[in-house]
Amino acid sequence: MRSRSPAMPRQLHRFVSFAFAVADLLIEVDETGIICFAMGAASGLTHQGDEAWLGRSWLDLFHPDDRVLVEATAASLTAGARCDTLPVRLAGSGSADAGRPALLNACRLPGNDNRLSCALSAAPSPKPDGPAARPRDPGSSLLNPASFVTSAAEIGAAARQAGRDVGLMFLDLPELAGLAANRPATCADLVHRIGTLLRAGAIDGDAAGRLTPTRFAVVHDADASEMGHRLQDVAAAGVQAGVRLSMTGHRMELAAQDLGRDELLQAVRFTVNRFATGTAMPGSIGAAFEQMVGDTLQQMSAFALAVDGEDFELAFQPIVDLATGELDHFEVLSRFSGESSPFEKIRFAEEIGIIERLDIAVCTRALALLRAPPPGGARPLRLAVNLSGRSIGNPLFVRLLLALLDQHRDLAGQLSLEITESVQLTDLAQADRVIQECRLRGFAVCLDDFGAGAASFPYLQSLIIDGVKIDGAYIRKIGQSPRDDALLRGLVRLCTDLGVDTTAEMIETAAQAEFLRGIGVRHGQGWLFGKAAPAPTWQAKTSAPAVTGRTRARRQGATESWG
């Protein structure tokens, strides 16, 4: 540390010591944005000494992408005001250290010629699961919807514990849609500026998100006046870009005293989803939770009635032998009337704890279908049904399932069970006991969505299974990079070495099928071979990779049906 005067009074020395207890570099900036005082560890932060910064613009300290954010923050500080700690990136001295994270605190003291007093300190490297590492919208650098929900709920919970009031502001800028279509470069610049302005108004300099191309949200102090200044700045940024932005906003208090941490997270997610989809907004987070509970109870009741009354349909998607192109079996899928996404319905059933009722109903109907004699000349039907990881963790469901399998042991060769990984298995020893009970009865058991989660490989260690279905994310990447292809090849080799059968899902091209067959994947499923249909019918696809010309000619247009 270097003193700027020959003799520093003891009291001043004490205040400087306090400052350096929380910061690495102290700077003072005049009204024109020029650094007029610098003391501390500038060389450690910027690779240039303190005196090298005197007379220079303070914005030169910061990464170019953060200068609008820093400038907007400084402009908002009136005499006697200070800003919350603002995460920023430093400019650095070269590409190697450009973007180094730092923390900025600033205040504007009364009677100091409107100068800005700033404290800069190096920030620790972001944790892999910390706020700084959360996924972001690339255009605005704001948090994506899921990340914003998590961040907002965490801030709300912390604010409640600290007795601090915080607000949640939603903002719709519909003109951005037309601007993106007609003037994409202008739109990109404006969205980036909007992102920096919202971050500048966020309670921690980061709690702002982009929910849709035209809709944003930000967590801010309960005093809405500062947020009002930010919105004026957003409107001004539109004028500079030649666009008159009509802003629609909705504000509510974030902290709800009677909600637990998980309930607050659910309420924020519910509210964000409603705003993103243009649905009527609740008046508060507490009201959002009550409305969510009411909606969920209605959905639970409707879903339970549909399952109990078997008011759902089965769909059948073919799974083929990649070596021959011949049909091997069908996967049984559930379809509910009027729904656009069966996956969302299944996840909902898992979240509210009634997926077991659907799983047992589907198994019962599949076994009844297998019990019916096939039409004349058709070979016996073979099916695979899905079981949620949550279901096999339920002792009552397991008892019902095993009793059902005992009644139909003679159909063991025609029915296999696929355990889905949408809900992670927590007790692998218990899961393996259930799996082995099913296998002892002659029913094959496979893992669905294999490779999608971090637990997939520990599953292979702990569970004795007959097969895995490789997650479609691996299939979509085929041919995009040697690294991804090598990972897929290694995964298949591992399963082969363990004697575990492999099926690949979401195959859409003959090239994908050919690659998979070449690396040893046994079965394939996807639109290349057929979409899910309301009846288990099969028509050979001429694009199946291993079907020879002779076989193709023999089977062209041939269809097998099961009643």
C-alpha positions in Angstrom: 0.0 0.0 0.0 1.3 3.5 -0.9 0.2 6.7 0.9 -0.4 9.8 -1.3 0.6 12.2 1.6 3.7 12.5 3.7 1.9 11.9 7.0 -1.5 10.2 7.2 -3.6 11.0 10.3 -4.3 8.0 12.4 -8.1 8.2 11.8 -7.6 8.3 8.1 -5.2 5.4 8.3 -7.8 3.4 10.2 -10.5 4.0 7.5 -8.1 3.0 4.8 -7.3 -0.2 6.7 -11.0 -1.0 6.9 -11.3 -0.4 3.1 -8.5 -2.7 2.2 -10.0 -5.4 4.5 -12.7 -5.8 1.9 -11.1 -4.6 -1.3 -7.9 -4.8 -3.4 -8.1 -1.5 -5.2 -9.6 1.9 -4.3 -10.3 4.5 -7.0 -12.0 7.8 -7.2 -13.6 8.9 -10.4 -14.5 12.5 -11.3 -17.7 13.7 -13.0 -16.2 13.1 -16.5 -15.3 9.4 -15.7 -11.6 10.0 -15.2 -9.7 8.3 -12.5 -8.2 11.0 -10.2 -7.1 8.7 -7.3 -5.9 5.1 -7.2 -4.4 3.1 -4.3 -3.9 -0.6 -3.7 -3.2 -3.6 -5.8 -3.9 -2.4 -9.3 -1.0 -4.4 -10.6 -2.4 -7.6 -9.2 -5.8 -6.9 -10.8 -4.8 -5.2 -14.1 -1.1 -5.9 -14.5 -0.6 -2.1 -14.4 0.5 0.0 -11.3 -1.7 2.4 -9.5 -0.2 5.5 -11.1 -0.6 4.1 -14.6 -4.4 4.5 -14.2 -4.4 8.1 -13.1 -5.9 10.4 -15.8 -7.5 7.5 -17.6 -11.2 6.6 -18.1 -12.3 4.2 -15.4 -14.3 2.3 -17.9 -11.0 1.0 -19.4 -10.7 -1.1 -16.3 -13.7 -3.3 -17.4 -14.4 -5.8 -20.1 -16.1 -4.1 -23.1 -19.2 -6.1 -22.6 -19.6 -4.9 -19.0 -18.9 -1.2 -19.5 -22.6 -0.3 -20.2 -23.5 -2.1 -17.0 -20.9 -0.2 -15.0 -21.8 3.1 -16.6 -25.5 2.6 -15.9 -24.8 1.7 -12.3 -22.7 4.8 -11.7 -25.3 7.0 -13.4 -28.0 5.8 -11.0 -26.1 6.8 -7.9 -27.1 10.1 -6.4 -25.3 11.9 -3.5 -25.3 9.7 -0.5 -26.2 6.5 -2.5 -24.3 3.3 -2.9 -24.8 0.2 -5.1 -24.9 -3.4 -4.1 -21.9 -5.5 -4.9 -21.8 -5.8 -8.7 -20.1 -8.8 -10.4 -18.0 -7.5 -13.3 -15.2 -8.7 -15.6 -11.9 -6.8 -15.9 -10.4 -5.9 -19.2 -7.1 -7.6 -18.5 -3.9 -7.1 -20.3 -4.3 -9.7 -23.0 -6.5 -12.5 -24.2 -5.2 -14.9 -21.5 -6.7 -12.9 -18.6 -9.4 -10.9 -20.3 -12.7 -11.3 -18.5 -11.2 -12.0 -15.1 -14.1 -11.9 -12.5 -14.1 -9.0 -10.0 -16.5 -7.4 -7.5 -17.3 -3.7 -7.7 -18.7 -1.5 -4.9 -19.4 2.2 -5.4 -20.8 5.1 -3.6 -21.2 8.8 -4.2 -20.5 10.8 -0.9 -22.1 14.2 -0.4 -19.8 17.2 -0.5 -17.2 15.4 -2.6 -17.7 17.3 -5.9 -20.0 14.5 -7.2 -17.0 12.1 -7.4 -17.5 8.3 -7.4 -15.7 6.3 -4.8 -15.1 2.7 -5.9 -13.7 -0.5 -4.3 -12.6 -3.3 -6.6 -11.6 -6.8 -5.5 -10.8 -10.0 -7.2 -13.7 -12.5 -7.3 -13.2 -16.2 -6.5 -13.6 -18.5 -9.5 -17.2 -19.4 -10.0 -18.3 -22.7 -8.6 -19.5 -25.2 -11.3 -23.0 -25.1 -9.8 -22.9 -21.5 -8.6 -25.0 -18.5 -9.9 -22.2 -17.3 -12.2 -22.1 -20.7 -13.9 -25.8 -21.0 -14.5 -27.0 -21.2 -18.2 -27.8 -17.9 -19.8 -29.5 -16.4 -22.8 -26.7 -15.8 -25.3 -28.2 -12.6 -26.8 -28.7 -10.7 -23.5 -26.3 -12.5 -21.2 -29.2 -12.7 -18.8 -30.1 -15.9 -17.0 -32.3 -18.3 -18.9 -35.8 -19.1 -17.5 -34.8 -22.1 -15.4 -31.7 -20.3 -14.0 -33.7 -17.2 -13.2 -36.3 -19.2 -11.3 -33.6 -20.7 -9.1 -31.8 -17.4 -8.5 -35.0 -15.6 -7.7 -36.1 -18.2 -5.2 -32.7 -18.2 -3.5 -32.7 -14.5 -3.2 -36.3 -14.5 -1.9 -35.5 -17.1 0.8 -32.4 -15.2 1.9 -34.2 -11.9 1.9 -36.9 -13.3 4.1 -34.3 -14.6 6.6 -32.7 -11.2 6.7 -36.0 -9.3 7.0 -35.4 -7.6 3.7 -38.1 -6.7 1.2 -37.4 -7.5 -2.4 -39.6 -7.2 -5.5 -40.1 -9.2 -8.7 -40.6 -7.2 -11.9 -41.8 -8.7 -15.2 -41.4 -6.7 -18.4 -42.8 -7.3 -21.9 -41.4 -5.5 -24.9 -43.5 -6.8 -27.8 -41.7 -4.6 -30.5 -38.6 -6.8 -30.2 -40.3 -9.5 -32.2 -40.8 -7.3 -35.3 -37.3 -5.8 -34.8 -35.7 -9.3 -34.7 -37.4 -10.1 -38.0 -36.7 -6.9 -39.9 -33.5 -5.4 -38.3 -31.8 -8.4 -36.6 -28.5 -6.5 -36.0 -30.3 -3.6 -34.4 -32.4 -6.0 -32.3 -29.3 -7.8 -31.1 -27.6 -4.6 -30.0 -30.7 -3.4 -28.2 -31.3 -6.7 -26.4 -27.7 -6.7 -25.2 -28.2 -3.2 -23.8 -31.5 -4.1 -22.2 -29.7 -7.0 -20.6 -27.0 -4.8 -19.1 -29.5 -2.3 -17.8 -31.6 -4.9 -16.1 -28.5 -6.5 -14.5 -27.6 -3.0 -13.3 -31.0 -2.8 -11.5 -30.9 -6.4 -10.2 -30.5 -6.9 -6.5 -27.2 -8.6 -6.8 -26.1 -7.3 -10.2 -27.2 -10.6 -11.9 -30.7 -11.7 -10.9 -32.3 -10.8 -14.2 -33.6 -13.2 -16.8 -34.8 -13.4 -20.4 -37.9 -15.6 -20.4 -38.9 -15.3 -24.0 -37.5 -13.3 -27.0 -39.7 -10.3 -25.8 -40.2 -11.0 -22.0 -37.8 -10.3 -19.2 -37.8 -10.5 -15.3 -35.6 -9.0 -12.6 -35.4 -9.2 -8.8 -34.9 -5.8 -7.3 -35.1 -3.8 -4.0 -38.5 -3.2 -2.6 -38.1 0.5 -3.5 -39.4 0.5 -7.1 -38.1 4.0 -7.8 -34.7 2.7 -8.9 -36.2 0.1 -11.1 -38.3 2.9 -12.6 -35.1 4.6 -13.6 -33.9 1.4 -15.2 -37.1 1.1 -17.3 -36.7 4.7 -18.4 -33.1 3.8 -19.5 -34.5 0.8 -21.4 -37.0 3.1 -23.2 -34.2 5.5 -24.0 -32.1 2.7 -25.4 -35.0 1.9 -27.8 -35.2 5.5 -28.9 -31.4 5.5 -29.7 -32.0 2.4 -31.8 -34.9 4.1 -33.6 -37.6 2.0 -31.9 -40.4 3.2 -29.7 -40.8 0.4 -27.1 -44.1 0.0 -25.5 -43.4 -1.7 -22.1 -45.9 -3.7 -20.2 -44.8 -4.5 -16.6 -46.1 -6.5 -13.7 -44.6 -6.2 -10.2 -45.1 -8.2 -7.0 -43.4 -8.8 -3.7 -41.1 -11.8 -3.8 -40.8 -12.9 -0.2 -43.8 -14.7 1.2 -43.4 -15.3 5.0 -45.6 -18.5 5.1 -43.8 -20.3 2.3 -40.9 -22.7 2.7 -37.9 -22.7 0.4 -39.2 -25.5 -1.9 -42.7 -23.9 -1.9 -41.2 -20.5 -2.8 -39.3 -22.2 -5.7 -42.5 -23.7 -7.0 -44.4 -20.5 -6.7 -41.7 -18.5 -8.6 -41.6 -21.2 -11.3 -45.4 -21.1 -11.6 -45.4 -17.3 -11.9 -42.6 -17.2 -14.4 -44.3 -19.8 -16.6 -47.6 -17.8 -16.5 -45.9 -14.6 -17.6 -43.9 -16.4 -20.3 -47.0 -17.9 -21.8 -49.1 -14.7 -21.5 -51.5 -16.1 -18.8 -53.1 -13.9 -16.2 -50.6 -13.1 -13.4 -51.3 -13.5 -9.7 -51.1 -10.5 -7.4 -48.3 -11.9 -5.2 -46.0 -14.8 -4.7 -48.3 -16.1 -1.9 -51.3 -15.9 -4.2 -49.3 -17.6 -6.9 -48.6 -20.6 -4.6 -52.3 -20.8 -3.6 -53.3 -20.7 -7.3 -50.7 -23.3 -8.2 -52.0 -25.6 -5.4 -55.5 -25.2 -6.7 -54.5 -25.9 -10.3 -52.5 -28.9 -9.3 -55.3 -30.4 -7.2 -57.6 -30.1 -10.2 -55.0 -31.7 -12.5 -54.4 -34.5 -9.9 -58.1 -35.2 -9.7 -58.5 -35.2 -13.5 -55.5 -37.4 -14.0 -56.5 -39.9 -11.4 -60.0 -40.2 -12.8 -58.5 -40.7 -16.3 -56.2 -43.5 -15.1 -58.8 -45.2 -12.9 -61.3 -45.0 -15.7 -58.7 -46.1 -18.3 -59.5 -42.9 -20.2 -56.2 -43.1 -22.0 -55.0 -44.8 -25.2 -51.9 -46.9 -25.9 -49.6 -46.2 -28.8 -47.1 -48.5 -30.3 -43.7 -47.6 -31.8 -41.7 -50.3 -33.6 -38.2 -51.3 -32.5 -36.2 -53.2 -35.2 -33.1 -55.4 -35.4 -30.5 -53.2 -37.0 -28.6 -56.1 -38.5 -31.6 -57.4 -40.5 -34.1 -54.5 -40.6 -36.8 -56.9 -39.2 -39.3 -55.9 -36.5 -38.2 -57.1 -33.0 -40.9 -55.6 -30.8 -43.0 -52.5 -30.0 -42.6 -50.0 -27.2 -46.0 -49.2 -25.5 -46.6 -45.4 -25.0 -49.5 -43.7 -23.2 -51.6 -41.0 -24.9 -54.2 -38.8 -23.2 -56.9 -37.0 -25.1 -56.4 -33.4 -25.8 -52.7 -33.3 -24.7 -49.8 -32.0 -26.8 -47.0 -33.5 -24.8 -47.3 -37.0 -23.2 -43.9 -36.5 -21.6 -45.2 -33.5 -19.6 -48.2 -35.6 -18.4 -45.9 -38.4 -17.2 -43.6 -35.9 -15.4 -46.6 -34.3 -13.7 -47.7 -37.8 -12.5 -44.2 -38.4 -11.1 -44.1 -35.1 -9.4 -47.4 -35.5 -7.6 -46.9 -39.1 -6.7 -49.5 -40.9 -8.8 -47.4 -42.3 -11.6 -47.7 -45.8 -10.0 -51.3 -45.9 -10.9 -50.6 -45.2 -14.5 -47.7 -47.7 -14.7 -49.8 -50.6 -13.3 -52.7 -49.7 -15.6 -50.5 -49.7 -18.7 -48.9 -53.0 -17.7 -52.4 -54.6 -17.2 -53.6 -53.4 -20.6 -50.4 -54.6 -22.3 -50.7 -58.0 -20.8 -54.4 -58.2 -21.8 -53.3 -57.4 -25.4 -50.7 -60.1 -25.3 -53.2 -62.6 -24.0 -55.5 -62.0 -26.9 -54.7 -64.4 -29.8 -53.0 -62.8 -32.8 -54.9 -62.6 -36.1 -54.4 -65.5 -38.5 -50.9 -65.9 -39.7 -49.4 -63.2 -37.5 -46.5 -64.0 -35.2 -47.0 -63.4 -31.4 -46.8 -59.8 -30.4 -43.8 -58.6 -28.3 -44.1 -55.4 -26.2 -42.0 -53.2 -23.9 -43.7 -51.1 -21.2 -42.2 -48.2 -19.2 -41.9 -48.1 -15.5 -41.0 -45.0 -13.6 -38.0 -45.1 -11.3 -40.4 -43.7 -8.7 -42.8 -46.6 -9.2 -40.3 -49.3 -8.5 -39.4 -47.5 -5.3 -43.0 -47.9 -4.0 -43.4 -51.1 -2.0 -47.2 -51.3 -2.8 -46.6 -50.9 -6.5 -43.9 -53.6 -6.4 -46.3 -56.1 -4.8 -48.9 -55.3 -7.4 -46.5 -55.6 -10.3 -45.0 -58.9 -9.1 -48.5 -60.4 -8.5 -49.4 -59.3 -12.1 -46.3 -60.9 -13.5 -47.0 -64.1 -11.6 -50.4 -64.3 -13.2 -48.9 -64.1 -16.7 -45.6 -65.9 -16.4 -46.3 -67.7 -19.7 -46.0 -64.3 -21.4 -42.6 -63.6 -20.1 -41.0 -63.9 -23.5 -43.4 -61.4 -24.9 -43.2 -58.5 -22.4 -40.1 -56.6 -21.2 -39.9 -53.7 -18.7 -38.1 -50.4 -19.3 -37.2 -48.4 -16.2 -37.1 -44.7 -17.1 -34.5 -42.4 -15.7 -36.7 -39.3 -15.6 -36.7 -39.8 -11.8 -33.3 -40.9 -10.5 -33.2 -44.2 -8.6 -32.0 -43.3 -5.0 -31.9 -46.8 -3.4 -30.0 -48.9 -6.0 -29.9 -52.0 -3.7 -33.7 -51.9 -3.4 -34.1 -51.3 -7.1 -31.9 -54.2 -8.0 -34.0 -56.5 -5.8 -37.1 -55.5 -7.7 -35.3 -56.0 -11.0 -34.1 -59.5 -10.1 -37.6 -60.5 -8.9 -38.9 -59.5 -12.4 -36.1 -61.3 -14.2 -36.6 -64.5 -12.0 -40.1 -64.6 -13.4 -38.6 -64.5 -16.9 -39.3 -60.8 -17.8 -36.4 -58.9 -19.3 -35.6 -55.5 -17.7 -33.9 -52.6 -19.4 -32.9 -49.1 -18.5 -34.4 -46.3 -20.6 -32.7 -42.9 -21.3 -29.3 -44.5 -20.7 -26.5 -42.0 -20.6 -28.8 -39.0 -20.0 -27.9 -38.6 -16.4 -24.8 -38.7 -14.2 -26.1 -41.9 -12.5 -26.3 -44.0 -15.6 -22.9 -45.6 -15.2 -23.3 -46.3 -11.5 -26.5 -48.1 -12.5 -24.4 -50.5 -14.6 -22.3 -51.2 -11.5 -25.2 -51.8 -9.1 -28.0 -53.3 -11.3 -28.0 -56.6 -13.2 -30.1 -55.8 -16.3 -30.8 -57.2 -19.7 -30.4 -54.1 -21.8 -30.2 -50.3 -22.1 -31.8 -47.8 -24.4 -29.3 -45.2 -25.4 -30.6 -41.6 -24.9 -31.5 -39.8 -28.1 -29.1 -36.9 -27.3 -26.3 -39.2 -28.2 -28.0 -40.2 -31.5 -28.6 -36.7 -32.6 -24.9 -35.9 -32.3 -23.7 -38.7 -34.6 -21.3 -37.4 -37.2 -21.0 -33.9 -35.6 -17.7 -34.5 -33.9 -15.1 -37.3 -33.6 -15.2 -36.9 -29.8 -19.0 -37.5 -29.5 -18.8 -40.5 -31.8 -15.9 -41.9 -29.7 -18.0 -41.5 -26.5 -20.9 -43.3 -28.1 -18.7 -46.1 -29.4 -17.1 -46.5 -25.9 -20.6 -46.6 -24.2 -21.7 -49.4 -26.6 -18.4 -51.3 -26.1 -18.9 -51.1 -22.3 -22.4 -52.5 -22.5 -21.2 -55.3 -24.9 -18.5 -56.3 -22.5 -21.0 -56.5 -19.7 -23.4 -58.6 -21.8 -26.0 -55.9 -21.8 -28.1 -55.5 -25.0 -28.3 -52.0 -26.6 -31.1 -50.2 -28.3 -30.8 -46.7 -29.8 -33.8 -44.3 -29.8 -34.6 -41.3 -32.0 -33.0 -42.6 -35.2 -34.2 -40.4 -38.0 -31.7 -41.0 -40.8 -30.2 -44.1 -42.6 -26.7 -42.7 -41.9 -27.4 -42.8 -38.2 -28.7 -46.3 -38.4 -25.7 -47.5 -40.4 -23.3 -45.9 -37.9 -25.0 -47.5 -34.9 -25.1 -50.9 -36.6 -21.4 -50.6 -37.3 -20.5 -50.0 -33.7 -22.5 -52.9 -32.5 -25.9 -51.4 -31.4 -28.4 -54.3 -31.7 -31.8 -52.5 -31.9 -33.1 -49.2 -33.3 -36.1 -47.1 -32.7 -37.2 -43.8 -34.3 -39.1 -42.1 -37.1 -36.8 -43.8 -39.7 -38.6 -47.1 -38.8 -42.0 -45.7 -37.8 -43.8 -43.3 -35.6 -46.0 -44.4 -32.7 -49.4 -45.6 -34.0 -52.7 -46.5 -32.2 -52.4 -50.1 -33.2 -49.3 -52.4 -33.3 -48.9 -52.5 -37.1 -45.6 -52.8 -38.8 -44.5 -52.0 -42.3 -40.9 -52.6 -43.3 -39.0 -49.4 -44.1 -37.1 -49.5 -47.3 -34.4 -47.3 -45.8 -33.4 -49.7 -43.0 -29.7 -49.9 -43.4 -29.1 -53.7 -43.5 -32.1 -54.7 -45.6 -30.8 -56.2 -48.8 -32.2 -55.5 -52.2 -33.7 -59.0 -52.3 -35.3 -58.7 -48.9 -36.5 -55.2 -49.8 -38.2 -56.4 -52.9 -39.8 -59.2 -51.0 -41.1 -57.0 -48.2 -41.9 -53.7 -50.1 -45.3 -52.7 -48.9 -45.8 -55.8 -46.7 -47.7 -55.1 -43.5 -48.2 -57.2 -40.4 -51.0 -56.4 -38.1 -52.1 -57.5 -34.6 -55.6 -57.0 -33.3 
